[in-house]
């Protein structure tokens, strides 16, 4: 994880924004982002499918 990502995630969360991280399967996340929802993926197709499912669940939860 790049150091600027910590800043950006913290800033977004401080503003009350929902944040979802993505990382390749097998990536070890530091403890300070352990509570941030994370989508783990193996390849681009897996990432796309996972993001589509997650976004569909948000639309179902919050509406359009």
Order of alpha helices (4+ residues) and beta strands (2+ residues): alpha-beta-beta-alpha
